[in-house]
Amino acid sequence: MDKKEKVVPMKKLFQVLLVISTFLLLTGCSNKNENLQPVSIGNLSFNYDANVWAHKVNKDQNAPLEFSDTNGDLITVNVSQESTYQNPMDMISFYETMVSTNKDYKVLKDPTKIKVNGTTWYEFGYSYNDGTTNRKVYQRFYGKYYNAASISFTSTAKNYDTGYADALKMMSAIKTKEVSNETNEAKAHKFLVGEWDLGNSGYLVLHDDGTYEWYKDKTKDKKNMHDGTYGCDVQNTAMSLKEGDGIYLVLFPEKLIVDGTKEESTTYKSDYIIAFGTKTTDGYQMVNMKTYALYTMKKQ
């Protein structure tokens, strides 16, 4: 037997061993079991991998869910019922006013609309220094009707990339049970839909499809106006508003035009109460719940 005949079988044997070892490696990876545990909070439900995350059990039912990994990375999930309609961008703006005061604060991911299992969320990311450690945070926000939810992944700058994939996996498994307020909104629409003269404060047009325009005056000049969508309710427990007392109205501005130029709006929502008890020959009284600005609105 010459050298050529000895080399061929050895080469084939090496190829066979390589295939077997690759198969065993892949099989071992696929057999790595996840220890999935179901949890829920408010209208959110999901599974988390107990092999990766330790769930901190809190006796307070209103407390957020907390999960930590071996590196000390933290995920918090919070759900709440608010007194006014929620908007994720408004939630992010409010949150940013608090965290932006931290040392070396920097936005890593601008607010971006995403879909998670059919539900609209907004993601946002930033970094900062807490005085001793550089940290990175990735968040997701959900807001619809009176429901608000936020999820935060917090890590050190060093460990962030390692924990981010596991955090994203948990967040992407979240399912949201949407809560409807369509019945009350339909009742409020019967009163609201139409055109309202606000005197020196402008001219408000509310459409049945949930959109609106607020013009500078009754000429409805499109060079000076803002528009967007709106929500409404005929009752609100937190504000002691009972059906028949008035209307809760919230505007979600999307576009602002001043003297024909489109400008960036820094207001993501404005909440109002329209009181039926104050109706006069001039119309109804409407108050801005944040600024307390008072308007007299008369239907045209």
C-alpha positions in Angstrom: 0.0 0.0 0.0 1.5 3.3 -1.1 1.3 6.7 0.7 -1.6 7.9 -1.4 -3.8 4.9 -0.3 -3.1 5.7 3.4 -3.9 9.4 3.1 -7.4 9.0 1.5 -8.9 6.9 4.4 -7.5 9.3 7.0 -9.0 12.3 5.2 -12.4 10.6 5.0 -12.2 9.6 8.7 -11.5 13.3 9.6 -14.5 14.4 7.6 -16.8 11.9 9.3 -15.5 13.0 12.8 -16.0 16.6 11.9 -19.6 16.0 10.9 -20.3 14.0 14.0 -18.8 16.6 16.3 -20.8 19.4 14.6 -24.0 17.3 15.0 -23.3 16.8 18.7 -22.6 20.4 19.2 -25.8 21.6 17.5 -27.8 18.9 19.3 -26.4 20.0 22.6 -27.4 23.7 21.9 -30.9 22.8 20.8 -31.4 20.7 23.9 -30.6 23.6 26.2 -33.9 24.0 27.9 -35.4 27.4 28.9 -37.1 27.6 32.2 -40.0 29.7 31.2 -42.2 31.1 33.9 -45.5 33.0 33.3 -46.1 36.4 34.9 -48.6 39.2 34.5 -49.2 42.7 35.7 -52.1 44.9 34.8 -53.1 44.2 31.2 -49.6 42.7 30.3 -48.6 39.0 30.4 -45.4 37.2 29.3 -43.0 34.4 30.1 -39.5 35.0 31.4 -36.5 32.6 31.4 -35.8 31.8 35.1 -32.3 30.4 34.0 -31.4 34.0 33.1 -33.6 36.3 35.3 -34.3 36.1 39.0 -37.8 37.5 39.7 -38.0 39.7 42.8 -41.3 39.0 44.5 -42.9 42.1 46.0 -45.8 41.8 48.4 -47.2 45.2 47.2 -49.6 44.4 44.4 -49.1 47.9 42.9 -45.3 47.5 42.8 -43.6 47.0 39.4 -42.2 43.6 38.4 -38.5 43.4 38.9 -36.0 40.9 37.3 -32.2 40.8 37.7 -29.4 38.7 36.1 -26.1 37.5 37.4 -24.4 40.8 36.2 -26.8 42.9 38.2 -28.7 44.0 35.1 -32.2 45.0 36.0 -35.6 44.9 34.2 -38.6 46.7 35.7 -42.1 46.4 34.3 -44.7 48.9 35.6 -48.4 49.3 34.7 -50.8 51.9 36.1 -54.2 53.4 35.6 -54.0 57.2 35.2 -56.6 59.9 35.6 -56.2 61.1 32.0 -55.7 59.5 28.6 -52.1 58.5 28.0 -49.7 59.1 25.1 -46.3 57.3 24.9 -44.5 60.3 23.6 -45.9 62.4 26.4 -44.7 59.7 28.9 -41.2 59.8 27.4 -41.1 63.6 27.5 -42.1 63.6 31.1 -39.6 60.9 32.0 -36.8 62.6 30.1 -37.3 65.9 32.1 -36.3 63.9 35.2 -33.4 61.7 33.9 -31.8 64.4 31.6 -30.4 66.2 34.7 -28.0 63.3 35.3 -24.3 63.7 34.6 -23.2 62.8 31.1 -26.8 62.2 29.9 -27.0 61.3 26.3 -29.8 60.0 24.1 -28.8 56.7 22.4 -32.1 55.9 20.7 -34.6 58.5 19.8 -38.3 57.7 20.5 -39.4 55.3 17.8 -42.8 53.7 17.2 -42.6 49.8 17.2 -45.1 46.9 17.1 -44.9 44.3 19.8 -47.3 41.3 19.1 -49.7 43.6 17.3 -49.6 46.4 19.9 -48.0 49.9 19.4 -45.2 50.7 21.8 -42.5 53.4 21.7 -38.8 52.6 22.4 -36.2 55.0 23.9 -32.6 54.7 25.0 -30.1 56.8 26.9 -26.9 56.7 28.9 -25.7 58.6 32.0 -23.3 58.6 34.9 -24.8 58.0 38.4 -21.7 59.5 40.0 -19.7 56.4 40.2 -20.8 54.2 37.2 -21.6 54.8 33.5 -25.0 53.2 32.8 -27.2 52.5 29.8 -30.9 52.3 29.8 -33.3 50.9 27.1 -37.1 51.5 27.6 -40.4 50.8 26.0 -43.6 52.8 26.7 -47.3 52.0 26.1 -50.2 54.3 26.6 -53.8 54.0 25.5 -56.9 55.4 27.1 -56.1 55.5 30.8 -53.6 52.7 30.7 -49.9 53.3 31.0 -47.0 50.8 30.9 -43.3 51.1 30.9 -40.4 48.6 30.7 -36.8 49.5 31.5 -33.6 47.6 31.1 -30.8 49.1 33.1 -27.1 47.9 32.9 -23.6 49.2 33.2 -22.0 50.4 30.0 -19.6 47.4 30.3 -22.3 44.7 30.5 -25.1 46.4 28.4 -24.4 44.6 25.1 -24.3 41.2 26.9 -27.6 41.6 28.7 -29.5 43.5 26.0 -30.3 40.4 23.9 -31.9 38.6 26.8 -33.8 41.7 27.8 -35.1 42.3 24.3 -36.2 38.6 24.2 -38.3 39.1 27.3 -39.8 42.4 26.2 -40.7 41.0 22.8 -42.7 38.2 24.4 -45.1 40.7 26.1 -48.7 40.5 25.1 -51.0 43.4 25.8 -54.8 43.0 26.4 -56.2 46.1 25.0 -58.9 47.9 27.1 -61.6 49.6 25.1 -63.5 52.8 25.9 -65.3 53.0 22.6 -68.8 53.1 24.1 -68.2 56.2 26.2 -66.3 57.8 23.3 -69.2 57.3 21.0 -71.5 59.1 23.5 -69.0 62.0 23.8 -68.8 62.2 20.0 -72.5 63.0 19.8 -71.8 66.2 21.7 -68.4 67.1 20.4 -68.4 66.5 16.6 -68.8 69.7 14.8 -67.3 73.2 14.7 -66.8 75.3 17.9 -66.1 79.0 18.0 -63.8 79.8 20.9 -63.9 83.5 20.4 -60.4 85.1 20.8 -59.0 81.7 21.5 -59.6 80.2 18.0 -61.9 77.9 16.2 -62.0 74.2 16.9 -63.2 71.5 14.5 -63.8 68.0 15.8 -64.5 65.2 13.3 -66.3 61.9 13.9 -63.2 59.9 12.8 -61.3 61.2 15.9 -59.3 63.9 14.2 -59.3 67.7 14.8 -58.1 71.1 13.7 -57.7 74.1 15.9 -57.5 77.3 13.8 -56.4 80.8 14.9 -59.9 82.1 14.0 -63.1 81.3 12.3 -61.6 81.9 8.8 -60.0 78.5 9.2 -56.8 79.8 7.8 -54.5 76.7 7.4 -51.4 79.0 7.8 -52.1 79.3 11.5 -53.4 76.1 13.1 -52.5 72.8 14.7 -54.2 69.4 14.2 -54.0 65.8 15.2 -56.3 63.3 17.0 -58.5 63.5 20.0 -60.0 61.2 22.7 -63.0 61.8 24.9 -65.1 60.4 27.7 -68.5 61.2 29.3 -67.2 60.2 32.8 -64.0 60.1 34.8 -63.9 58.7 38.3 -60.6 60.3 39.2 -62.0 63.8 38.4 -65.4 63.0 39.9 -66.9 63.5 36.5 -70.2 61.6 36.2 -72.1 61.0 32.9 -74.2 64.1 32.4 -71.9 66.5 34.2 -69.7 67.3 31.2 -67.1 65.9 28.8 -63.5 65.0 29.2 -61.6 66.0 26.0 -57.9 65.3 25.2 -56.1 66.6 22.1 -53.0 64.8 20.7 -51.3 67.5 18.5 -49.4 66.1 15.5 -48.7 69.2 13.4 -48.2 72.9 14.2 -48.2 75.6 11.6 -47.4 79.2 12.4 -47.6 81.9 9.7 -47.4 79.2 7.1 -44.3 77.5 8.5 -44.5 74.0 10.1 -42.9 74.1 13.5 -42.0 71.3 16.0 -44.6 70.9 18.7 -43.3 70.3 22.2 -46.8 69.4 23.5 -47.9 65.8 22.9 -51.3 66.1 24.7 -53.6 68.6 26.3 -56.5 67.7 28.6 -59.7 69.6 29.0 -62.9 69.5 30.9 -66.1 70.8 29.4 -68.7 71.6 32.0 -72.4 71.3 31.2 -73.5 73.1 34.4 -71.9 76.3 33.2 -73.7 76.6 29.9 -74.8 80.2 29.1 -76.1 81.9 26.0 -72.5 82.3 25.0 -71.8 78.6 25.1 -70.0 76.1 27.4 -67.0 76.6 29.6 -63.9 74.5 28.9 -60.8 74.5 31.1 -57.3 73.3 30.3 -56.5 70.9 33.2 -52.8 71.8 33.2 -52.7 75.5 32.5 -56.2 76.3 33.9 -56.8 78.5 30.8 -60.5 79.0 30.4 -62.4 78.9 27.1 -65.9 79.7 26.1 -67.0 77.4 23.3 -70.1 77.9 21.2 -71.2 75.3 18.6 -71.7 76.6 15.1 
